[in-house]
Every structure is written in C-alpha cells, then in structure tokens.
Amino acid sequence: MRLTRRGVFVLVAAAVCYAAGELAGYPLFRALAGIALGAVLVAVAVARFRPKVEVGRTVHPDRIERGKPALASLTVRNVGTRRHGGFAAGDRIGTETHGVRVRPLAPGAEATYHYELPTAHRGRLEVGPLVLNRPDLFDLARGERTVGGTARLWVYPRRHAVRPAQAGHPRHHHDGPITDPPLRGSADLQVVRQYVVGDEVRLLHWKATARTGQLMVREYADPAQLRCTVLLDTRPAAMTPAVFEEAVEVAASVLFASASAGQHCRLITTTGTDTPVDSGLRVARTVLDELCLVTQDAADDAPLLAAPLAAGRRPGGVVLVLTGMEADLGPARRWRPDTVIRLGARQRGVSAGAGTIVAVDAADAAAQWNSLLAGTA
C-alpha cells in the first residue's frame, strides 16, 4: 500500500491546517485538518482491502511468428466467502501493463477476459502476473498485490517460403559428397547406448551388455541423411540491428524448411553457440527457440567463426553463412561455405560471385536462394 501524490498533498495540507488552527486559534482550520486526515485514513483502509481471488492464464498459441496474432485469456475467480465489488488490475506483458477492469463477483463465481498480445518484435515475452490495484474514491492511496503465475509467449522470426538446402551425401568416413546414387544404410557405428523399449533386438551389443550388466544397443549413422549448417554473424559491426533481424529471418526460413524436409540441421553463431538438431518439425522448434533469443552479443573484433569450431572438421552437407555486406569471413573460409548471403545491399540486383548472394532484405535473399537451388536441381 502506498499514498498517491494527491494523498501526500492532502496529508501535508492537514498538518498545515492543524498548525494554523492551533497558532491562530481558528477551530475551522482544526476541523479541516481532521477531515483531511480522516479522508487519508479511510483511503488507506480501502486500499489495504484485498479481494481473495485466484487467477488462471493461458496464451494461445504459445509460439507465434512475428506479426501474427496471439491471444491471452485471463480467468479471475472469487475464492472468498463474500461478494467483492470489483477492482482494477493490470496484467504485465514484458515491461508494459494491460489494464483489466474486473467486474463484481459472487463467492465461487469467475470471469474470463481476453486481449491480444503484442507480436511486433521477435523475442520471449513474459505475460503476468496480475497486479491487483484498488484505489479509493479520491485516489489518495493505492494497494497493489500480484496474484497468479506467468506464461510465456515465444515470438519467432518471420519465415519466408524457401527451398530446403541441397547437398550430396557423405560416404562413410571419406571426405567430400557424392550425389548419385544416394546411400541407404550404413556400417558406421555412431554410439552404443542403453536399450529402450522399441529398439530392434538385432542391434543388441552383447559385449557391452555383458560388461555393464544392462542391455545395450548399437546406434548407426545414416550416411544418406542430408545436413544443413547455418553460421549466423552476431557481431554488431557486421550488420545494423534492422539488417540483423533480416538475417535472423533468413536463418529461420532455411533451417525450418530443411528440418521439415528431413535434414539434420545445425545453428552456429559468432559467440560459439552451437545448436544441432535432428530432422522434423518437432525438433525444428529447438532452433526457432534459439533464434527467438539470439542477439548481436559478439565483440566487434571477434572472428566470424569461433576458433575451436574453425579448428575442427567441416560439417557435412550444406554450410550457409549469413553476414553483412563488408564483413570479413576470416576463419570461416576454412569450412568452404557452399553459400554466403550478404544482407544490407542498397539496391536489388547487385552482382555477386559464385556461391554468394547479395540481398537487400530477407525476402530478396529468399528469392535469390530459391533461384539458386532451382538452377542446381
């Protein structure tokens, strides 16, 4: 509970009137001081009253593409034994607050309120808790209390219609891709792990089972599995914030399309964030969650590709680099990227070398990417 500015002013005025009444001997001033002090005390008593309510909140959908609508549903239930007369509340949305006027509720009754959530900016948005605010009639004091939990809204970068990455198939332990015919099956042992229900019995590793006392199975790598790796430049000097958002959209578009097409995908940033995922829509969400939170958090003088990664082997499949117009690839050249997309061009149709796309924005980059893949199909 706290006094408002008006409440503080009335309290100071009461003290001044009382002092003036005592010094000048005017009973009217003392009466006015008593009335003002009484109003403040009543306001404090009203503000301290807190209705007993329970709050439930849902966000639908909880993951949405930037710019598309998302709805929050707020349910307020009176769990007290008396009817309350309604109150003002505010539901927190990130750093902002959405005002809610809760109507009077009988004991056990509930009311549901709906409102749209802001989705103009990429990021993770915390919704809630609900802040109960009960001001008095003259707004001399306010009592605030938070109730209910929070919900999260993931605002994904906008995705464009793009073709999935195309690459040859790695042949076992040999370097370099092949294209025809694609391999089916493999004798490359990837890992020995504990048996889970549903594994094929023929894959049981008896030596490991005897050694550990638990059923162990062999898991093989599939050389016919296409792969796509996206290296995103997160150096502030490489791109302006607006251009960086376009680059994030391109990364989300390519990775989502490739994962949906059955490819294993991998997102790498300048700071060394490395997010590998399997194929499929379910695991594609992991990459989109990472792109929802990615920022330009690398140092301006940092290399595009972190040294530990640059020293390792080149990832299999397609390697795509997303950076700015003048950014230096540096150690990333060791990976021999298949395509480098440079964003931030001032006009469309800028000529570029083989394997390089120069684009104005994400839509332009997506169109050129589709044309490039259509020409190699």
C-alpha positions as CSV (number, residue, x, y, z in Angstrom):
1,M,0.0,0.0,0.0
2,R,1.2,3.5,-0.8
3,L,-0.1,7.0,-0.9
4,T,-0.5,8.7,-4.2
5,R,0.8,12.2,-4.8
6,R,-2.6,13.5,-4.1
7,G,-2.7,11.6,-0.8
8,V,0.7,13.0,0.2
9,F,-0.5,16.5,-0.6
10,V,-3.8,16.1,1.5
11,L,-1.7,14.7,4.4
12,V,0.7,17.7,4.3
13,A,-2.3,20.1,4.0
14,A,-3.9,18.5,7.0
15,A,-0.8,19.1,9.1
16,V,-0.5,22.8,7.9
17,C,-4.2,23.4,8.6
18,Y,-3.9,21.9,12.1
19,A,-0.8,24.0,12.9
20,A,-2.5,27.1,11.6
21,G,-5.6,26.4,13.6
22,E,-3.5,26.0,16.8
23,L,-1.5,29.1,16.2
24,A,-4.3,31.4,15.1
25,G,-7.0,29.8,17.3
26,Y,-9.4,29.0,14.4
27,P,-11.5,25.9,15.1
28,L,-12.4,25.8,11.4
29,F,-8.7,25.0,10.4
30,R,-8.6,22.3,13.0
31,A,-11.8,20.8,11.7
32,L,-10.5,20.9,8.1
33,A,-7.3,19.2,9.3
34,G,-9.4,16.4,10.9
35,I,-11.5,15.9,7.8
36,A,-8.4,15.7,5.6
37,L,-6.6,13.3,7.9
38,G,-9.8,11.2,8.2
39,A,-10.0,11.0,4.3
40,V,-6.4,9.7,4.2
41,L,-7.1,7.1,6.8
42,V,-10.2,5.9,5.1
43,A,-8.3,5.8,1.8
44,V,-5.6,3.6,3.4
45,A,-8.2,1.3,4.8
46,V,-9.9,0.9,1.5
47,A,-6.6,0.4,-0.3
48,R,-5.5,-2.3,2.2
49,F,-8.6,-4.4,1.3
50,R,-7.5,-7.2,-0.9
51,P,-10.1,-9.4,-2.6
52,K,-9.4,-13.1,-2.4
53,V,-9.2,-14.3,-5.9
54,E,-7.4,-17.0,-8.0
55,V,-6.1,-16.2,-11.4
56,G,-5.6,-18.6,-14.3
57,R,-3.9,-17.6,-17.5
58,T,-3.4,-19.2,-20.9
59,V,-1.6,-17.9,-24.0
60,H,-2.7,-19.2,-27.4
61,P,-0.6,-20.1,-29.3
62,D,2.4,-20.0,-27.1
63,R,4.7,-19.8,-30.1
64,I,3.9,-17.5,-32.9
65,E,5.6,-16.0,-35.9
66,R,6.3,-12.3,-35.7
67,G,3.4,-10.1,-36.7
68,K,0.7,-12.8,-36.4
69,P,-2.0,-12.6,-33.7
70,A,-1.7,-14.2,-30.3
71,L,-4.4,-14.1,-27.6
72,A,-4.1,-14.1,-23.8
73,S,-7.1,-15.4,-21.7
74,L,-7.3,-14.4,-18.1
75,T,-9.7,-16.1,-15.7
76,V,-10.4,-14.5,-12.3
77,R,-12.3,-16.5,-9.7
78,N,-13.6,-15.2,-6.3
79,V,-12.5,-17.8,-3.7
80,G,-13.7,-15.7,-0.8
81,T,-16.9,-16.1,1.2
82,R,-18.2,-12.6,0.4
83,R,-19.1,-10.8,-2.8
84,H,-16.5,-8.3,-3.9
85,G,-17.3,-5.1,-5.7
86,G,-14.8,-5.3,-8.5
87,F,-11.4,-3.8,-8.8
88,A,-8.9,-2.5,-11.2
89,A,-5.9,-4.7,-12.2
90,G,-3.1,-4.8,-14.6
91,D,-1.7,-7.8,-16.4
92,R,2.0,-7.4,-17.0
93,I,3.3,-8.0,-20.6
94,G,7.0,-7.7,-20.5
95,T,7.8,-4.2,-19.4
96,E,4.2,-3.0,-20.2
97,T,0.9,-3.5,-18.4
98,H,-2.5,-4.2,-19.9
99,G,-5.3,-2.8,-17.8
100,V,-8.2,-5.1,-16.8
101,R,-11.4,-4.0,-15.0
102,V,-12.6,-7.0,-13.0
103,R,-16.3,-6.9,-12.5
104,P,-18.0,-7.7,-9.2
105,L,-18.1,-11.4,-8.5
106,A,-20.2,-13.5,-6.1
107,P,-18.5,-16.2,-4.0
108,G,-17.2,-19.0,-6.3
109,A,-18.0,-17.1,-9.5
110,E,-15.4,-16.4,-12.1
111,A,-15.0,-14.1,-15.1
112,T,-12.8,-14.5,-18.2
113,Y,-11.1,-11.7,-20.1
114,H,-9.4,-11.9,-23.5
115,Y,-6.9,-9.5,-25.0
116,E,-4.3,-9.5,-27.8
117,L,-0.6,-9.7,-27.1
118,P,2.0,-7.6,-28.9
119,T,3.9,-9.6,-31.5
120,A,5.6,-6.9,-33.5
121,H,9.0,-7.8,-32.1
122,R,10.9,-11.1,-32.0
123,G,11.7,-12.4,-28.5
124,R,10.4,-14.2,-25.5
125,L,7.6,-12.4,-23.8
126,E,6.7,-12.9,-20.1
127,V,2.9,-12.5,-19.5
128,G,1.8,-11.9,-15.9
129,P,1.5,-11.9,-13.0
130,L,-1.7,-10.0,-12.5
131,V,-1.3,-6.8,-10.3
132,L,-4.4,-6.0,-8.3
133,N,-4.9,-2.3,-7.8
134,R,-7.7,-1.0,-5.5
135,P,-7.7,2.8,-5.3
136,D,-10.1,4.7,-3.1
137,L,-12.7,7.1,-4.4
138,F,-10.5,10.2,-4.4
139,D,-7.3,8.3,-5.4
140,L,-5.4,9.2,-2.2
141,A,-3.9,5.7,-1.7
142,R,-3.4,2.6,-3.7
143,G,-2.8,-1.0,-2.7
144,E,-1.1,-3.4,-5.1
145,R,-0.7,-7.2,-4.9
146,T,0.4,-9.7,-7.5
147,V,-1.5,-12.9,-7.9
148,G,-1.3,-15.8,-10.3
149,G,1.7,-17.2,-12.2
150,T,3.2,-16.2,-15.6
151,A,3.0,-17.6,-19.1
152,R,5.5,-17.2,-21.9
153,L,4.9,-16.2,-25.5
154,W,7.7,-17.1,-28.0
155,V,7.6,-14.6,-30.9
156,Y,9.5,-16.3,-33.7
157,P,11.2,-14.5,-36.5
158,R,9.1,-14.3,-39.7
159,R,9.7,-17.2,-42.1
160,H,9.8,-16.9,-45.9
161,A,9.0,-19.7,-48.3
162,V,12.3,-21.1,-49.3
163,R,13.6,-24.4,-50.7
164,P,15.4,-26.8,-48.3
165,A,19.2,-26.9,-48.6
166,Q,20.6,-29.3,-51.2
167,A,23.8,-31.3,-50.8
168,G,25.4,-34.5,-51.7
169,H,25.6,-37.5,-49.3
170,P,28.7,-38.1,-47.2
171,R,30.2,-41.5,-47.9
172,H,31.1,-43.1,-44.6
173,H,34.4,-41.7,-43.3
174,H,35.6,-40.2,-46.7
175,D,35.7,-36.5,-47.3
176,G,33.6,-34.9,-50.0
177,P,30.0,-35.5,-51.1
178,I,28.5,-37.8,-53.7
179,T,25.2,-37.3,-55.3
180,D,24.2,-40.4,-57.3
181,P,23.1,-42.9,-56.1
182,P,22.3,-41.9,-52.5
183,L,23.4,-44.4,-50.0
184,R,20.9,-46.5,-48.0
185,G,22.1,-47.9,-44.7
186,S,25.5,-47.9,-43.1
187,A,28.0,-49.9,-41.1
188,D,29.3,-46.7,-39.3
189,L,28.8,-47.2,-35.6
190,Q,27.9,-43.9,-34.0
191,V,27.3,-44.8,-30.4
192,V,26.5,-47.7,-28.0
193,R,23.7,-46.8,-25.6
194,Q,21.3,-48.4,-23.2
195,Y,18.3,-50.3,-24.6
196,V,14.9,-48.7,-24.6
197,V,11.6,-50.3,-25.4
198,G,11.1,-50.3,-29.2
199,D,14.7,-50.8,-30.2
200,E,15.4,-53.7,-32.6
201,V,16.8,-56.8,-30.9
202,R,19.2,-57.4,-33.7
203,L,21.1,-54.3,-32.7
204,L,21.9,-55.6,-29.3
205,H,25.6,-55.2,-28.4
206,W,26.3,-58.3,-26.4
207,K,29.8,-57.5,-25.3
208,A,28.7,-54.1,-23.9
209,T,25.7,-55.8,-22.3
210,A,27.9,-58.4,-20.6
211,R,30.3,-55.7,-19.4
212,T,27.7,-53.3,-18.0
213,G,25.0,-55.7,-16.9
214,Q,22.4,-53.8,-18.8
215,L,21.0,-54.3,-22.3
216,M,23.0,-52.1,-24.7
217,V,22.3,-51.5,-28.4
218,R,24.3,-50.1,-31.3
219,E,23.2,-46.9,-33.0
220,Y,24.4,-46.4,-36.5
221,A,24.9,-43.2,-38.5
222,D,22.9,-42.9,-41.7
223,P,25.2,-41.5,-44.5
224,A,22.2,-40.7,-46.6
225,Q,21.0,-38.2,-44.1
226,L,21.2,-34.7,-45.6
227,R,22.6,-31.9,-43.4
228,C,22.4,-28.2,-43.2
229,T,24.5,-25.9,-41.1
230,V,23.8,-22.1,-40.8
231,L,26.5,-19.8,-39.4
232,L,24.9,-16.5,-38.2
233,D,27.1,-13.5,-37.8
234,T,26.2,-11.8,-34.4
235,R,28.9,-9.1,-34.5
236,P,27.3,-5.6,-34.1
237,A,29.8,-4.1,-36.6
238,A,28.8,-6.6,-39.3
239,M,25.1,-5.5,-39.6
240,T,22.8,-2.9,-38.3
241,P,20.1,-4.1,-35.9
242,A,17.5,-3.9,-38.7
243,V,19.6,-5.9,-41.1
244,F,20.4,-8.4,-38.4
245,E,16.7,-9.0,-38.0
246,E,16.5,-9.8,-41.7
247,A,19.4,-12.2,-41.3
248,V,17.6,-14.0,-38.4
249,E,14.6,-14.4,-40.7
250,V,16.7,-16.0,-43.4
251,A,18.3,-18.4,-40.9
252,A,14.8,-19.4,-39.5
253,S,13.4,-19.9,-43.0
254,V,16.3,-22.1,-44.3
255,L,16.6,-24.2,-41.1
256,F,12.8,-24.7,-40.8
257,A,12.5,-25.7,-44.4
258,S,15.5,-28.1,-44.2
259,A,14.4,-29.7,-41.0
260,S,10.9,-30.1,-42.3
261,A,12.4,-31.9,-45.4
262,G,14.1,-34.4,-43.2
263,Q,17.6,-32.9,-42.9
264,H,19.7,-32.7,-39.7
265,C,20.2,-29.0,-39.0
266,R,22.7,-27.0,-37.0
267,L,22.8,-23.4,-36.0
268,I,26.1,-21.7,-35.1
269,T,26.7,-18.1,-34.0
270,T,29.8,-16.0,-33.7
271,T,29.9,-16.3,-29.9
272,G,30.1,-20.1,-30.3
273,T,26.5,-21.0,-29.7
274,D,26.1,-24.4,-31.3
275,T,22.6,-25.9,-31.6
276,P,22.5,-29.2,-33.6
277,V,19.1,-30.9,-34.0
278,D,17.7,-33.9,-35.8
279,S,15.1,-33.6,-38.6
280,G,11.4,-33.0,-38.3
281,L,9.0,-30.3,-37.2
282,R,9.2,-31.1,-33.5
283,V,13.0,-30.6,-33.2
284,A,12.9,-27.6,-35.6
285,R,11.3,-25.8,-32.7
286,T,14.6,-26.0,-30.8
287,V,16.4,-24.0,-33.4
288,L,13.5,-21.5,-33.7
289,D,13.6,-21.0,-29.9
290,E,17.3,-20.2,-30.1
291,L,16.7,-17.8,-33.0
292,C,13.9,-16.2,-30.9
293,L,16.5,-15.2,-28.3
294,V,19.7,-14.6,-30.4
295,T,21.2,-11.1,-30.2
296,Q,24.2,-9.3,-31.5
297,D,26.2,-10.2,-28.5
298,A,29.6,-10.8,-30.1
299,A,32.6,-8.5,-29.9
300,D,33.2,-6.3,-33.0
301,D,36.7,-7.7,-33.4
302,A,35.8,-11.3,-32.9
303,P,36.2,-13.7,-35.8
304,L,33.0,-14.8,-37.6
305,L,33.7,-18.4,-36.6
306,A,35.0,-19.2,-33.1
307,A,38.5,-20.7,-33.1
308,P,37.6,-24.1,-31.5
309,L,35.0,-24.6,-34.3
310,A,37.2,-23.4,-37.1
311,A,39.9,-25.8,-36.0
312,G,37.5,-28.8,-36.3
313,R,36.3,-30.6,-39.3
314,R,34.0,-29.0,-41.8
315,P,30.3,-30.1,-41.1
316,G,28.8,-32.4,-43.6
317,G,26.2,-31.2,-46.1
318,V,25.4,-27.6,-46.9
319,V,27.2,-24.8,-45.0
320,L,25.4,-21.4,-45.2
321,V,26.9,-18.2,-43.9
322,L,24.8,-15.1,-43.1
323,T,26.6,-11.9,-42.6
324,G,26.8,-8.2,-43.7
325,M,28.0,-6.5,-46.8
326,E,31.5,-5.7,-45.7
327,A,32.1,-8.4,-43.0
328,D,35.2,-10.5,-43.3
329,L,34.7,-14.3,-43.3
330,G,38.1,-14.9,-41.6
331,P,38.5,-18.5,-40.3
332,A,35.0,-19.4,-41.7
333,R,36.7,-19.7,-45.1
334,R,38.2,-23.0,-43.8
335,W,34.8,-24.6,-43.9
336,R,34.4,-23.7,-47.6
337,P,30.8,-22.5,-47.3
338,D,28.5,-23.5,-50.1
339,T,26.7,-20.2,-50.0
340,V,27.4,-16.8,-48.4
341,I,24.4,-14.5,-48.0
342,R,25.3,-10.9,-47.5
343,L,22.5,-8.7,-46.4
344,G,22.1,-4.9,-46.4
345,A,22.6,-4.0,-50.0
346,R,21.1,-0.7,-51.0
347,Q,19.5,-2.0,-54.2
348,R,18.4,-5.2,-55.7
349,G,20.2,-7.0,-58.5
350,V,23.8,-6.3,-57.2
351,S,26.2,-8.7,-58.9
352,A,28.0,-11.2,-56.8
353,G,30.4,-14.1,-57.3
354,A,29.6,-17.7,-57.4
355,G,28.2,-19.0,-54.2
356,T,27.4,-15.5,-52.9
357,I,24.0,-13.9,-52.6
358,V,23.9,-10.1,-52.1
359,A,20.4,-9.1,-50.9
360,V,18.5,-6.1,-49.7
361,D,16.4,-7.9,-47.1
362,A,15.2,-11.4,-46.2
363,A,12.6,-11.5,-48.9
364,D,15.2,-10.7,-51.5
365,A,17.6,-13.3,-50.1
366,A,14.9,-15.9,-50.1
367,A,14.0,-15.3,-53.7
368,Q,17.7,-15.5,-54.8
369,W,18.2,-18.6,-52.7
370,N,15.2,-20.3,-54.4
371,S,16.5,-19.3,-57.8
372,L,20.0,-20.6,-57.0
373,L,18.7,-24.0,-55.9
374,A,16.3,-24.2,-58.8
375,G,19.3,-23.8,-61.1
376,T,21.2,-26.7,-59.4
377,A,18.2,-29.0,-59.1
